[in-house]
């Protein structure tokens, strides 16, 4: 019987499996992926792959949910530190840009899911996506309530923010060919896009200082208002 692996060794094996699986799923999709190929890429036998993570369905769900859980945690931490609604929105964009850079296989996997109508998208993944959308919606609502943002549709805004980054990643091969054909190098990063998108959105969302309304005074109860009126006579 082989000796039982220590916790660090087991964690390392699991991470190698998930990294290999993310690469395979991003390259050929869920349907074309084979557990044998993932195990070989991770440098581990198939039995140990099943032991550390599970079958292909479980492996796919884990790759997606583990990745987006890290993204959710990063966005939540970034927005908590920001003070104003504008800072919070820019933090969301910056964090999404860093997330896409650190997890290059996530967007290709999600684009395949979008194209298939989410045919193999786990329910747990949908819940995580909803949580990220909720953060964006709360920032927009908070900005509108404070009188610094115009009211805007949260879903359309969220799609615009996320969609622009997904398009930049997805179009990279085409942009590389275009640069080669024209001789004009395109070196825009996700971080460049985050700053550009933030500038566009914030100028469109932010209410100009002269347009800002003072918060409405709280209405006093009728009896208290009458008493106040008498005391002023």
Secondary structure by P-SEA (a helix, b strand, c coil): ccccccaaaaaaaaaaaaaaaaaaaaacccccccaaaaaaaacccaaaaaaacccaaaaaaaaaaaaaaaaaaaaaaaaaacccaaaaaaaaaaaaaaaaaaccaaaaaaaaaaaaccccccaaaaaaaaaaaaaaaaaaaaaaaacccccccaaaaaaaaaaaaaaaaaaaaaaaaaaaaacccccccaaaaaaaaaaaaaaacccccccccccccccccaaaaaaaaaaac
